Amino acid sequence: MTLKKTLTFAAWAFVIYFVAFRPDAAANVVRGIGGLIATVGRGFGDFFSRLVT
């Protein structure tokens, strides 16, 4: 098994373990990542909006 496959397998195993045994913490992590993506998207939108006007 290659290193990439091993690391991918380990990452998925950790995600499954994290969601199964710490669902509240996993939900907070996902919520935080979603908020970060929304903030970055809003920033890009504001930038391009001000660039055009």
All heavy atoms as a GROMACS GRO file, in nm:
protein
  407
    1MET      N    1   0.086  -0.118   0.000
    1MET     CA    2   0.000   0.000   0.000
    1MET      C    3   0.091   0.124   0.000
    1MET      O    4   0.186   0.131   0.076
    1MET     CB    5  -0.090  -0.002   0.125
    1MET     CG    6  -0.200   0.100   0.118
    1MET     SD    7  -0.310   0.105   0.261
    1MET     CE    8  -0.398  -0.047   0.249
    2THR      N    9   0.056   0.220  -0.082
    2THR     CA   10   0.139   0.340  -0.091
    2THR      C   11   0.113   0.431   0.027
    2THR      O   12   0.014   0.418   0.100
    2THR     CB   13   0.109   0.416  -0.221
    2THR    OG1   14  -0.024   0.463  -0.217
    2THR    CG2   15   0.131   0.328  -0.343
    3LEU      N   16   0.202   0.525   0.045
    3LEU     CA   17   0.190   0.620   0.156
    3LEU      C   18   0.063   0.703   0.141
    3LEU      O   19  -0.008   0.728   0.239
    3LEU     CB   20   0.312   0.710   0.161
    3LEU     CG   21   0.313   0.815   0.271
    3LEU    CD1   22   0.310   0.748   0.408
    3LEU    CD2   23   0.435   0.905   0.258
    4LYS      N   24   0.032   0.744   0.019
    4LYS     CA   25  -0.088   0.825  -0.004
    4LYS      C   26  -0.214   0.749   0.035
    4LYS      O   27  -0.302   0.804   0.101
    4LYS     CB   28  -0.095   0.868  -0.151
    4LYS     CG   29  -0.212   0.956  -0.183
    4LYS     CD   30  -0.212   0.997  -0.329
    4LYS     CE   31  -0.333   1.081  -0.362
    4LYS     NZ   32  -0.338   1.118  -0.503
    5LYS      N   33  -0.222   0.623  -0.005
    5LYS     CA   34  -0.339   0.542   0.030
    5LYS      C   35  -0.348   0.521   0.180
    5LYS      O   36  -0.456   0.525   0.239
    5LYS     CB   37  -0.335   0.407  -0.041
    5LYS     CG   38  -0.372   0.414  -0.186
    5LYS     CD   39  -0.376   0.274  -0.245
    5LYS     CE   40  -0.414   0.280  -0.392
    5LYS     NZ   41  -0.423   0.146  -0.450
    6THR      N   42  -0.235   0.499   0.244
    6THR     CA   43  -0.233   0.478   0.388
    6THR      C   44  -0.280   0.603   0.462
    6THR      O   45  -0.362   0.595   0.555
    6THR     CB   46  -0.091   0.441   0.434
    6THR    OG1   47  -0.049   0.325   0.364
    6THR    CG2   48  -0.087   0.414   0.583
    7LEU      N   49  -0.231   0.720   0.420
    7LEU     CA   50  -0.272   0.844   0.485
    7LEU      C   51  -0.419   0.875   0.459
    7LEU      O   52  -0.489   0.924   0.548
    7LEU     CB   53  -0.183   0.960   0.438
    7LEU     CG   54  -0.038   0.954   0.485
    7LEU    CD1   55   0.040   1.070   0.424
    7LEU    CD2   56  -0.029   0.956   0.636
    8THR      N   57  -0.466   0.846   0.339
    8THR     CA   58  -0.607   0.867   0.308
    8THR      C   59  -0.696   0.777   0.394
    8THR      O   60  -0.796   0.823   0.450
    8THR     CB   61  -0.634   0.840   0.158
    8THR    OG1   62  -0.552   0.927   0.081
    8THR    CG2   63  -0.780   0.862   0.124
    9PHE      N   64  -0.657   0.652   0.406
    9PHE     CA   65  -0.731   0.558   0.490
    9PHE      C   66  -0.732   0.604   0.635
    9PHE      O   67  -0.835   0.602   0.702
    9PHE     CB   68  -0.670   0.418   0.480
    9PHE     CG   69  -0.737   0.316   0.567
    9PHE    CD1   70  -0.860   0.263   0.532
    9PHE    CD2   71  -0.678   0.275   0.686
    9PHE    CE1   72  -0.923   0.172   0.614
    9PHE    CE2   73  -0.740   0.183   0.768
    9PHE     CZ   74  -0.863   0.131   0.732
   10ALA      N   75  -0.618   0.648   0.685
   10ALA     CA   76  -0.609   0.696   0.824
   10ALA      C   77  -0.695   0.820   0.845
   10ALA      O   78  -0.760   0.833   0.949
   10ALA     CB   79  -0.464   0.725   0.859
   11ALA      N   80  -0.697   0.909   0.748
   11ALA     CA   81  -0.778   1.030   0.761
   11ALA      C   82  -0.927   0.996   0.766
   11ALA      O   83  -1.001   1.050   0.848
   11ALA     CB   84  -0.749   1.125   0.644
   12TRP      N   85  -0.971   0.906   0.678
   12TRP     CA   86  -1.112   0.866   0.678
   12TRP      C   87  -1.148   0.793   0.808
   12TRP      O   88  -1.257   0.812   0.863
   12TRP     CB   89  -1.146   0.781   0.557
   12TRP     CG   90  -1.173   0.865   0.436
   12TRP    CD1   91  -1.096   0.875   0.325
   12TRP    CD2   92  -1.283   0.955   0.416
   12TRP    NE1   93  -1.152   0.964   0.236
   12TRP    CE2   94  -1.267   1.015   0.290
   12TRP    CE3   95  -1.393   0.992   0.494
   12TRP    CZ2   96  -1.357   1.108   0.240
   12TRP    CZ3   97  -1.484   1.084   0.442
   12TRP    CH2   98  -1.465   1.141   0.318
   13ALA      N   99  -1.058   0.711   0.857
   13ALA     CA  100  -1.082   0.641   0.983
   13ALA      C  101  -1.097   0.740   1.097
   13ALA      O  102  -1.185   0.726   1.183
   13ALA     CB  103  -0.969   0.543   1.011
   14PHE      N  104  -1.013   0.844   1.097
   14PHE     CA  105  -1.024   0.945   1.201
   14PHE      C  106  -1.155   1.021   1.191
   14PHE      O  107  -1.220   1.048   1.292
   14PHE     CB  108  -0.906   1.043   1.192
   14PHE     CG  109  -0.916   1.156   1.290
   14PHE    CD1  110  -0.892   1.135   1.425
   14PHE    CD2  111  -0.952   1.283   1.249
   14PHE    CE1  112  -0.902   1.238   1.517
   14PHE    CE2  113  -0.964   1.386   1.338
   14PHE     CZ  114  -0.938   1.364   1.474
   15VAL      N  115  -1.196   1.057   1.070
   15VAL     CA  116  -1.322   1.129   1.052
   15VAL      C  117  -1.440   1.045   1.101
   15VAL      O  118  -1.528   1.095   1.173
   15VAL     CB  119  -1.341   1.170   0.903
   15VAL    CG1  120  -1.483   1.216   0.875
   15VAL    CG2  121  -1.241   1.277   0.864
   16ILE      N  122  -1.442   0.919   1.066
   16ILE     CA  123  -1.550   0.830   1.110
   16ILE      C  124  -1.550   0.817   1.261
   16ILE      O  125  -1.655   0.826   1.326
   16ILE     CB  126  -1.539   0.693   1.040
   16ILE    CG1  127  -1.570   0.710   0.892
   16ILE    CG2  128  -1.632   0.591   1.104
   16ILE    CD1  129  -1.537   0.588   0.808
   17TYR      N  130  -1.433   0.799   1.320
   17TYR     CA  131  -1.422   0.790   1.466
   17TYR      C  132  -1.470   0.919   1.531
   17TYR      O  133  -1.544   0.918   1.629
   17TYR     CB  134  -1.277   0.761   1.505
   17TYR     CG  135  -1.253   0.765   1.653
   17TYR    CD1  136  -1.284   0.656   1.733
   17TYR    CD2  137  -1.201   0.879   1.713
   17TYR    CE1  138  -1.262   0.660   1.870
   17TYR    CE2  139  -1.180   0.884   1.849
   17TYR     CZ  140  -1.211   0.775   1.927
   17TYR     OH  141  -1.191   0.780   2.063
   18PHE      N  142  -1.426   1.034   1.478
   18PHE     CA  143  -1.460   1.165   1.534
   18PHE      C  144  -1.610   1.188   1.530
   18PHE      O  145  -1.670   1.233   1.628
   18PHE     CB  146  -1.385   1.273   1.456
   18PHE     CG  147  -1.388   1.410   1.518
   18PHE    CD1  148  -1.348   1.429   1.649
   18PHE    CD2  149  -1.428   1.519   1.444
   18PHE    CE1  150  -1.349   1.556   1.705
   18PHE    CE2  151  -1.430   1.645   1.499
   18PHE     CZ  152  -1.390   1.665   1.630
   19VAL      N  153  -1.673   1.156   1.419
   19VAL     CA  154  -1.818   1.176   1.406
   19VAL      C  155  -1.894   1.078   1.495
   19VAL      O  156  -1.994   1.115   1.557
   19VAL     CB  157  -1.861   1.162   1.258
   19VAL    CG1  158  -2.012   1.158   1.245
   19VAL    CG2  159  -1.805   1.277   1.176
   20ALA      N  160  -1.846   0.956   1.505
   20ALA     CA  161  -1.917   0.854   1.583
   20ALA      C  162  -1.909   0.880   1.733
   20ALA      O  163  -2.007   0.861   1.805
   20ALA     CB  164  -1.861   0.716   1.551
   21PHE      N  165  -1.794   0.923   1.781
   21PHE     CA  166  -1.775   0.935   1.924
   21PHE      C  167  -1.777   1.077   1.977
   21PHE      O  168  -1.787   1.097   2.099
   21PHE     CB  169  -1.644   0.866   1.966
   21PHE     CG  170  -1.650   0.717   1.950
   21PHE    CD1  171  -1.590   0.656   1.842
   21PHE    CD2  172  -1.719   0.639   2.040
   21PHE    CE1  173  -1.596   0.519   1.825
   21PHE    CE2  174  -1.726   0.501   2.025
   21PHE     CZ  175  -1.665   0.441   1.918
   22ARG      N  176  -1.766   1.176   1.891
   22ARG     CA  177  -1.772   1.317   1.931
   22ARG      C  178  -1.858   1.396   1.833
   22ARG      O  179  -1.811   1.487   1.766
   22ARG     CB  180  -1.631   1.377   1.935
   22ARG     CG  181  -1.530   1.310   2.025
   22ARG     CD  182  -1.552   1.340   2.172
   22ARG     NE  183  -1.562   1.481   2.196
   22ARG     CZ  184  -1.470   1.555   2.256
   22ARG    NH1  185  -1.362   1.499   2.300
   22ARG    NH2  186  -1.489   1.683   2.275
   23PRO      N  187  -1.988   1.362   1.822
   23PRO     CA  188  -2.070   1.427   1.720
   23PRO      C  189  -2.087   1.577   1.741
   23PRO      O  190  -2.093   1.652   1.644
   23PRO     CB  191  -2.203   1.353   1.728
   23PRO     CG  192  -2.204   1.289   1.862
   23PRO     CD  193  -2.062   1.264   1.897
   24ASP      N  194  -2.093   1.622   1.866
   24ASP     CA  195  -2.107   1.766   1.891
   24ASP      C  196  -1.983   1.842   1.844
   24ASP      O  197  -1.993   1.947   1.780
   24ASP     CB  198  -2.131   1.793   2.039
   24ASP     CG  199  -2.266   1.742   2.086
   24ASP    OD1  200  -2.357   1.732   2.001
   24ASP    OD2  201  -2.280   1.714   2.206
   25ALA      N  202  -1.867   1.789   1.877
   25ALA     CA  203  -1.743   1.854   1.834
   25ALA      C  204  -1.730   1.850   1.682
   25ALA      O  205  -1.686   1.948   1.621
   25ALA     CB  206  -1.623   1.787   1.900
   26ALA      N  207  -1.767   1.738   1.621
   26ALA     CA  208  -1.759   1.727   1.475
   26ALA      C  209  -1.853   1.829   1.409
   26ALA      O  210  -1.816   1.892   1.309
   26ALA     CB  211  -1.793   1.586   1.431
   27ALA      N  212  -1.971   1.846   1.464
   27ALA     CA  213  -2.066   1.944   1.409
   27ALA      C  214  -2.011   2.086   1.422
   27ALA      O  215  -2.027   2.168   1.331
   27ALA     CB  216  -2.200   1.932   1.480
   28ASN      N  217  -1.946   2.115   1.534
   28ASN     CA  218  -1.887   2.248   1.551
   28ASN      C  219  -1.775   2.273   1.451
   28ASN      O  220  -1.760   2.384   1.400
   28ASN     CB  221  -1.835   2.264   1.694
   28ASN     CG  222  -1.947   2.281   1.793
   28ASN    OD1  223  -2.056   2.325   1.759
   28ASN    ND2  224  -1.920   2.246   1.918
   29VAL      N  225  -1.696   2.171   1.422
   29VAL     CA  226  -1.588   2.185   1.324
   29VAL      C  227  -1.647   2.213   1.186
   29VAL      O  228  -1.602   2.304   1.116
   29VAL     CB  229  -1.500   2.059   1.322
   29VAL    CG1  230  -1.408   2.060   1.202
   29VAL    CG2  231  -1.420   2.046   1.451
   30VAL      N  232  -1.748   2.137   1.148
   30VAL     CA  233  -1.811   2.156   1.017
   30VAL      C  234  -1.876   2.294   1.009
   30VAL      O  235  -1.866   2.364   0.908
   30VAL     CB  236  -1.911   2.044   0.986
   30VAL    CG1  237  -1.990   2.074   0.860
   30VAL    CG2  238  -1.839   1.911   0.973
   31ARG      N  239  -1.943   2.335   1.116
   31ARG     CA  240  -2.006   2.467   1.119
   31ARG      C  241  -1.900   2.577   1.106
   31ARG      O  242  -1.920   2.676   1.036
   31ARG     CB  243  -2.084   2.483   1.250
   31ARG     CG  244  -2.178   2.601   1.249
   31ARG     CD  245  -2.262   2.608   1.376
   31ARG     NE  246  -2.338   2.484   1.396
   31ARG     CZ  247  -2.330   2.410   1.507
   31ARG    NH1  248  -2.249   2.444   1.605
   31ARG    NH2  249  -2.402   2.301   1.518
   32GLY      N  250  -1.788   2.560   1.171
   32GLY     CA  251  -1.680   2.659   1.162
   32GLY      C  252  -1.621   2.666   1.023
   32GLY      O  253  -1.594   2.775   0.971
   33ILE      N  254  -1.600   2.552   0.960
   33ILE     CA  255  -1.547   2.550   0.824
   33ILE      C  256  -1.647   2.614   0.728
   33ILE      O  257  -1.609   2.691   0.639
   33ILE     CB  258  -1.513   2.406   0.781
   33ILE    CG1  259  -1.393   2.356   0.861
   33ILE    CG2  260  -1.485   2.398   0.632
   33ILE    CD1  261  -1.364   2.209   0.844
   34GLY      N  262  -1.776   2.585   0.747
   34GLY     CA  263  -1.878   2.646   0.662
   34GLY      C  264  -1.882   2.797   0.679
   34GLY      O  265  -1.896   2.872   0.582
   35GLY      N  266  -1.868   2.844   0.803
   35GLY     CA  267  -1.864   2.988   0.828
   35GLY      C  268  -1.743   3.054   0.764
   35GLY      O  269  -1.752   3.164   0.709
   36LEU      N  270  -1.630   2.984   0.769
   36LEU     CA  271  -1.509   3.037   0.706
   36LEU      C  272  -1.527   3.049   0.555
   36LEU      O  273  -1.492   3.151   0.496
   36LEU     CB  274  -1.390   2.947   0.738
   36LEU     CG  275  -1.259   2.983   0.671
   36LEU    CD1  276  -1.207   3.116   0.724
   36LEU    CD2  277  -1.157   2.874   0.694
   37ILE      N  278  -1.583   2.946   0.493
   37ILE     CA  279  -1.606   2.948   0.349
   37ILE      C  280  -1.703   3.061   0.312
   37ILE      O  281  -1.682   3.133   0.214
   37ILE     CB  282  -1.656   2.812   0.300
   37ILE    CG1  283  -1.544   2.708   0.312
   37ILE    CG2  284  -1.707   2.820   0.156
   37ILE    CD1  285  -1.589   2.566   0.288
   38ALA      N  286  -1.807   3.079   0.393
   38ALA     CA  287  -1.904   3.186   0.366
   38ALA      C  288  -1.838   3.324   0.380
   38ALA      O  289  -1.863   3.414   0.298
   38ALA     CB  290  -2.022   3.175   0.462
   39THR      N  291  -1.753   3.341   0.479
   39THR     CA  292  -1.685   3.469   0.498
   39THR      C  293  -1.590   3.500   0.383
   39THR      O  294  -1.585   3.613   0.334
   39THR     CB  295  -1.607   3.468   0.632
   39THR    OG1  296  -1.699   3.443   0.738
   39THR    CG2  297  -1.535   3.598   0.656
   40VAL      N  298  -1.517   3.399   0.338
   40VAL     CA  299  -1.426   3.418   0.224
   40VAL      C  300  -1.506   3.452   0.098
   40VAL      O  301  -1.470   3.543   0.024
   40VAL     CB  302  -1.339   3.292   0.203
   40VAL    CG1  303  -1.264   3.299   0.071
   40VAL    CG2  304  -1.241   3.275   0.318
   41GLY      N  305  -1.616   3.381   0.076
   41GLY     CA  306  -1.700   3.409  -0.040
   41GLY      C  307  -1.758   3.549  -0.036
   41GLY      O  308  -1.761   3.619  -0.138
   42ARG      N  309  -1.802   3.591   0.081
   42ARG     CA  310  -1.856   3.726   0.097
   42ARG      C  311  -1.748   3.830   0.070
   42ARG      O  312  -1.771   3.933   0.007
   42ARG     CB  313  -1.912   3.743   0.238
   42ARG     CG  314  -1.998   3.865   0.255
   42ARG     CD  315  -2.066   3.871   0.393
   42ARG     NE  316  -2.135   3.747   0.425
   42ARG     CZ  317  -2.101   3.664   0.524
   42ARG    NH1  318  -1.998   3.691   0.602
   42ARG    NH2  319  -2.170   3.554   0.548
   43GLY      N  320  -1.626   3.803   0.116
   43GLY     CA  321  -1.515   3.895   0.092
   43GLY      C  322  -1.484   3.909  -0.056
   43GLY      O  323  -1.463   4.020  -0.105
   44PHE      N  324  -1.480   3.796  -0.128
   44PHE     CA  325  -1.457   3.802  -0.272
   44PHE      C  326  -1.571   3.877  -0.341
   44PHE      O  327  -1.548   3.955  -0.433
   44PHE     CB  328  -1.443   3.662  -0.331
   44PHE     CG  329  -1.303   3.608  -0.323
   44PHE    CD1  330  -1.270   3.513  -0.228
   44PHE    CD2  331  -1.206   3.652  -0.411
   44PHE    CE1  332  -1.142   3.462  -0.220
   44PHE    CE2  333  -1.076   3.602  -0.405
   44PHE     CZ  334  -1.044   3.507  -0.309
   45GLY      N  335  -1.693   3.852  -0.298
   45GLY     CA  336  -1.807   3.922  -0.358
   45GLY      C  337  -1.800   4.071  -0.336
   45GLY      O  338  -1.825   4.150  -0.429
   46ASP      N  339  -1.765   4.112  -0.215
   46ASP     CA  340  -1.750   4.255  -0.187
   46ASP      C  341  -1.638   4.317  -0.270
   46ASP      O  342  -1.651   4.428  -0.322
   46ASP     CB  343  -1.722   4.278  -0.038
   46ASP     CG  344  -1.841   4.250   0.049
   46ASP    OD1  345  -1.954   4.240  -0.004
   46ASP    OD2  346  -1.821   4.235   0.172
   47PHE      N  347  -1.527   4.245  -0.283
   47PHE     CA  348  -1.414   4.295  -0.360
   47PHE      C  349  -1.454   4.320  -0.505
   47PHE      O  350  -1.430   4.428  -0.560
   47PHE     CB  351  -1.298   4.196  -0.353
   47PHE     CG  352  -1.187   4.228  -0.450
   47PHE    CD1  353  -1.100   4.332  -0.426
   47PHE    CD2  354  -1.172   4.153  -0.565
   47PHE    CE1  355  -0.998   4.362  -0.514
   47PHE    CE2  356  -1.069   4.180  -0.654
   47PHE     CZ  357  -0.983   4.285  -0.630
   48PHE      N  358  -1.516   4.220  -0.569
   48PHE     CA  359  -1.552   4.235  -0.709
   48PHE      C  360  -1.663   4.337  -0.728
   48PHE      O  361  -1.667   4.407  -0.828
   48PHE     CB  362  -1.588   4.101  -0.770
   48PHE     CG  363  -1.469   4.013  -0.794
   48PHE    CD1  364  -1.451   3.897  -0.723
   48PHE    CD2  365  -1.372   4.050  -0.888
   48PHE    CE1  366  -1.340   3.815  -0.745
   48PHE    CE2  367  -1.261   3.971  -0.910
   48PHE     CZ  368  -1.244   3.853  -0.838
   49SER      N  369  -1.752   4.347  -0.630
   49SER     CA  370  -1.858   4.446  -0.639
   49SER      C  371  -1.800   4.587  -0.633
   49SER      O  372  -1.841   4.674  -0.710
   49SER     CB  373  -1.956   4.427  -0.523
   49SER     OG  374  -2.053   4.528  -0.520
   50ARG      N  375  -1.705   4.609  -0.546
   50ARG     CA  376  -1.643   4.741  -0.536
   50ARG      C  377  -1.548   4.769  -0.650
   50ARG      O  378  -1.523   4.886  -0.684
   50ARG     CB  379  -1.571   4.753  -0.401
   50ARG     CG  380  -1.668   4.756  -0.287
   50ARG     CD  381  -1.601   4.770  -0.154
   50ARG     NE  382  -1.705   4.767  -0.050
   50ARG     CZ  383  -1.685   4.716   0.069
   50ARG    NH1  384  -1.569   4.665   0.101
   50ARG    NH2  385  -1.782   4.718   0.156
   51LEU      N  386  -1.495   4.665  -0.709
   51LEU     CA  387  -1.405   4.681  -0.822
   51LEU      C  388  -1.481   4.732  -0.944
   51LEU      O  389  -1.430   4.815  -1.020
   51LEU     CB  390  -1.340   4.547  -0.855
   51LEU     CG  391  -1.225   4.544  -0.956
   51LEU    CD1  392  -1.108   4.623  -0.903
   51LEU    CD2  393  -1.186   4.400  -0.985
   52VAL      N  394  -1.603   4.688  -0.960
   52VAL     CA  395  -1.683   4.725  -1.076
   52VAL      C  396  -1.747   4.864  -1.058
   52VAL      O  397  -1.762   4.938  -1.154
   52VAL     CB  398  -1.793   4.618  -1.102
   52VAL    CG1  399  -1.882   4.660  -1.216
   52VAL    CG2  400  -1.728   4.484  -1.131
   53THR      N  401  -1.781   4.900  -0.937
   53THR     CA  402  -1.850   5.028  -0.916
   53THR      C  403  -1.756   5.143  -0.896
   53THR      O  404  -1.642   5.133  -0.869
   53THR     CB  405  -1.943   5.021  -0.794
   53THR    OG1  406  -1.869   4.985  -0.680
   53THR    CG2  407  -2.054   4.923  -0.819
   0.00000   0.00000   0.00000
